[in-house]
């Protein structure tokens, strides 16, 4: 599968990879872009085209490694993208899963008690995810933005915190486990339409968390490390 490049028409890219719809939304790009290329749309929206195609490729190519070292300005733009991802997860995706799951509980719990375990597991995941989002938005991202603005190495310890990185990586695995429970242990007595709705809502959430981690690990962390190294070399 060919890599996405800036000279491709965004409409054709989206038609081929419909999963990129929420990604362009996080860049503030709305439908109605006609025959314009990615480069043209980025120019019109004051966006960095190289950064955008790197994130698009990370989303659709699992083995893709960006050939891009972020500048301070690109680092700020990446944080903005990740904050938009957090907002979408918190304001849309988590409520969507919860809404479908509560409907499934209402109509099917009496016939299938496994739903209680599934609901409790989701509540645990939701709490952990909300804590991660709060930590990123309130601590990690402001620290990174302050670092990018001042070229100060104060970000070093907070950004490299191993427990946070491990926490991020475990969340998508927990959602996968929850989807597995849903698939294996709900009998035909449960409302299958609602089961499918919960399953695919969880899949979308799992995929977005995994891609969030990819952007952090492939773009954000290397950029911060490179800036710290450059700063220390100049001391």
Secondary structure as a PSIPRED ss2 file (coil, helix, strand):
# PSIPRED VFORMAT (PSIPRED V4.0)

   1 X C   1.000  0.000  0.000
   2 X C   1.000  0.000  0.000
   3 X C   1.000  0.000  0.000
   4 X C   1.000  0.000  0.000
   5 X C   1.000  0.000  0.000
   6 X C   1.000  0.000  0.000
   7 X C   1.000  0.000  0.000
   8 X C   1.000  0.000  0.000
   9 X E   0.000  0.000  1.000
  10 X H   0.000  1.000  0.000
  11 X H   0.000  1.000  0.000
  12 X H   0.000  1.000  0.000
  13 X H   0.000  1.000  0.000
  14 X H   0.000  1.000  0.000
  15 X H   0.000  1.000  0.000
  16 X H   0.000  1.000  0.000
  17 X C   1.000  0.000  0.000
  18 X H   0.000  1.000  0.000
  19 X H   0.000  1.000  0.000
  20 X H   0.000  1.000  0.000
  21 X H   0.000  1.000  0.000
  22 X H   0.000  1.000  0.000
  23 X H   0.000  1.000  0.000
  24 X H   0.000  1.000  0.000
  25 X H   0.000  1.000  0.000
  26 X H   0.000  1.000  0.000
  27 X C   1.000  0.000  0.000
  28 X C   1.000  0.000  0.000
  29 X C   1.000  0.000  0.000
  30 X C   1.000  0.000  0.000
  31 X C   1.000  0.000  0.000
  32 X C   1.000  0.000  0.000
  33 X C   1.000  0.000  0.000
  34 X C   1.000  0.000  0.000
  35 X C   1.000  0.000  0.000
  36 X C   1.000  0.000  0.000
  37 X E   0.000  0.000  1.000
  38 X H   0.000  1.000  0.000
  39 X H   0.000  1.000  0.000
  40 X H   0.000  1.000  0.000
  41 X H   0.000  1.000  0.000
  42 X H   0.000  1.000  0.000
  43 X H   0.000  1.000  0.000
  44 X H   0.000  1.000  0.000
  45 X C   1.000  0.000  0.000
  46 X C   1.000  0.000  0.000
  47 X C   1.000  0.000  0.000
  48 X C   1.000  0.000  0.000
  49 X H   0.000  1.000  0.000
  50 X H   0.000  1.000  0.000
  51 X H   0.000  1.000  0.000
  52 X H   0.000  1.000  0.000
  53 X H   0.000  1.000  0.000
  54 X H   0.000  1.000  0.000
  55 X H   0.000  1.000  0.000
  56 X H   0.000  1.000  0.000
  57 X H   0.000  1.000  0.000
  58 X H   0.000  1.000  0.000
  59 X H   0.000  1.000  0.000
  60 X H   0.000  1.000  0.000
  61 X C   1.000  0.000  0.000
  62 X C   1.000  0.000  0.000
  63 X C   1.000  0.000  0.000
  64 X C   1.000  0.000  0.000
  65 X C   1.000  0.000  0.000
  66 X C   1.000  0.000  0.000
  67 X C   1.000  0.000  0.000
  68 X C   1.000  0.000  0.000
  69 X C   1.000  0.000  0.000
  70 X C   1.000  0.000  0.000
  71 X C   1.000  0.000  0.000
  72 X H   0.000  1.000  0.000
  73 X H   0.000  1.000  0.000
  74 X H   0.000  1.000  0.000
  75 X H   0.000  1.000  0.000
  76 X H   0.000  1.000  0.000
  77 X H   0.000  1.000  0.000
  78 X H   0.000  1.000  0.000
  79 X H   0.000  1.000  0.000
  80 X H   0.000  1.000  0.000
  81 X H   0.000  1.000  0.000
  82 X H   0.000  1.000  0.000
  83 X H   0.000  1.000  0.000
  84 X H   0.000  1.000  0.000
  85 X H   0.000  1.000  0.000
  86 X H   0.000  1.000  0.000
  87 X H   0.000  1.000  0.000
  88 X H   0.000  1.000  0.000
  89 X H   0.000  1.000  0.000
  90 X H   0.000  1.000  0.000
  91 X H   0.000  1.000  0.000
  92 X H   0.000  1.000  0.000
  93 X H   0.000  1.000  0.000
  94 X H   0.000  1.000  0.000
  95 X H   0.000  1.000  0.000
  96 X H   0.000  1.000  0.000
  97 X H   0.000  1.000  0.000
  98 X H   0.000  1.000  0.000
  99 X H   0.000  1.000  0.000
 100 X H   0.000  1.000  0.000
 101 X H   0.000  1.000  0.000
 102 X H   0.000  1.000  0.000
 103 X H   0.000  1.000  0.000
 104 X H   0.000  1.000  0.000
 105 X H   0.000  1.000  0.000
 106 X H   0.000  1.000  0.000
 107 X H   0.000  1.000  0.000
 108 X H   0.000  1.000  0.000
 109 X C   1.000  0.000  0.000
 110 X C   1.000  0.000  0.000
 111 X C   1.000  0.000  0.000
 112 X C   1.000  0.000  0.000
 113 X C   1.000  0.000  0.000
 114 X H   0.000  1.000  0.000
 115 X H   0.000  1.000  0.000
 116 X H   0.000  1.000  0.000
 117 X H   0.000  1.000  0.000
 118 X H   0.000  1.000  0.000
 119 X H   0.000  1.000  0.000
 120 X H   0.000  1.000  0.000
 121 X H   0.000  1.000  0.000
 122 X H   0.000  1.000  0.000
 123 X H   0.000  1.000  0.000
 124 X H   0.000  1.000  0.000
 125 X H   0.000  1.000  0.000
 126 X H   0.000  1.000  0.000
 127 X H   0.000  1.000  0.000
 128 X H   0.000  1.000  0.000
 129 X H   0.000  1.000  0.000
 130 X H   0.000  1.000  0.000
 131 X H   0.000  1.000  0.000
 132 X H   0.000  1.000  0.000
 133 X H   0.000  1.000  0.000
 134 X H   0.000  1.000  0.000
 135 X H   0.000  1.000  0.000
 136 X H   0.000  1.000  0.000
 137 X H   0.000  1.000  0.000
 138 X H   0.000  1.000  0.000
 139 X H   0.000  1.000  0.000
 140 X H   0.000  1.000  0.000
 141 X H   0.000  1.000  0.000
 142 X H   0.000  1.000  0.000
 143 X H   0.000  1.000  0.000
 144 X H   0.000  1.000  0.000
 145 X H   0.000  1.000  0.000
 146 X H   0.000  1.000  0.000
 147 X H   0.000  1.000  0.000
 148 X H   0.000  1.000  0.000
 149 X H   0.000  1.000  0.000
 150 X H   0.000  1.000  0.000
 151 X C   1.000  0.000  0.000
 152 X C   1.000  0.000  0.000
 153 X H   0.000  1.000  0.000
 154 X H   0.000  1.000  0.000
 155 X H   0.000  1.000  0.000
 156 X H   0.000  1.000  0.000
 157 X H   0.000  1.000  0.000
 158 X H   0.000  1.000  0.000
 159 X H   0.000  1.000  0.000
 160 X C   1.000  0.000  0.000
 161 X C   1.000  0.000  0.000
 162 X H   0.000  1.000  0.000
 163 X H   0.000  1.000  0.000
 164 X H   0.000  1.000  0.000
 165 X H   0.000  1.000  0.000
 166 X H   0.000  1.000  0.000
 167 X H   0.000  1.000  0.000
 168 X H   0.000  1.000  0.000
 169 X H   0.000  1.000  0.000
 170 X H   0.000  1.000  0.000
 171 X H   0.000  1.000  0.000
 172 X H   0.000  1.000  0.000
 173 X H   0.000  1.000  0.000
 174 X H   0.000  1.000  0.000
 175 X H   0.000  1.000  0.000
 176 X H   0.000  1.000  0.000
 177 X H   0.000  1.000  0.000
 178 X H   0.000  1.000  0.000
 179 X H   0.000  1.000  0.000
 180 X H   0.000  1.000  0.000
 181 X H   0.000  1.000  0.000
 182 X H   0.000  1.000  0.000
 183 X H   0.000  1.000  0.000
 184 X H   0.000  1.000  0.000
 185 X H   0.000  1.000  0.000
 186 X C   1.000  0.000  0.000
 187 X C   1.000  0.000  0.000
 188 X C   1.000  0.000  0.000
 189 X C   1.000  0.000  0.000
 190 X C   1.000  0.000  0.000
 191 X C   1.000  0.000  0.000
 192 X H   0.000  1.000  0.000
 193 X H   0.000  1.000  0.000
 194 X H   0.000  1.000  0.000
 195 X H   0.000  1.000  0.000
 196 X H   0.000  1.000  0.000
 197 X H   0.000  1.000  0.000
 198 X H   0.000  1.000  0.000
 199 X H   0.000  1.000  0.000
 200 X H   0.000  1.000  0.000
 201 X H   0.000  1.000  0.000
 202 X H   0.000  1.000  0.000
 203 X H   0.000  1.000  0.000
 204 X H   0.000  1.000  0.000
 205 X H   0.000  1.000  0.000
 206 X H   0.000  1.000  0.000
 207 X H   0.000  1.000  0.000
 208 X H   0.000  1.000  0.000
 209 X H   0.000  1.000  0.000
 210 X H   0.000  1.000  0.000
 211 X H   0.000  1.000  0.000
 212 X H   0.000  1.000  0.000
 213 X H   0.000  1.000  0.000
 214 X H   0.000  1.000  0.000
 215 X H   0.000  1.000  0.000
 216 X H   0.000  1.000  0.000
 217 X H   0.000  1.000  0.000
 218 X H   0.000  1.000  0.000
 219 X H   0.000  1.000  0.000
 220 X H   0.000  1.000  0.000
 221 X H   0.000  1.000  0.000
 222 X H   0.000  1.000  0.000
 223 X H   0.000  1.000  0.000
 224 X H   0.000  1.000  0.000
 225 X H   0.000  1.000  0.000
 226 X H   0.000  1.000  0.000
 227 X H   0.000  1.000  0.000
 228 X H   0.000  1.000  0.000
 229 X H   0.000  1.000  0.000
 230 X H   0.000  1.000  0.000
 231 X H   0.000  1.000  0.000
 232 X H   0.000  1.000  0.000
 233 X H   0.000  1.000  0.000
 234 X H   0.000  1.000  0.000
 235 X C   1.000  0.000  0.000
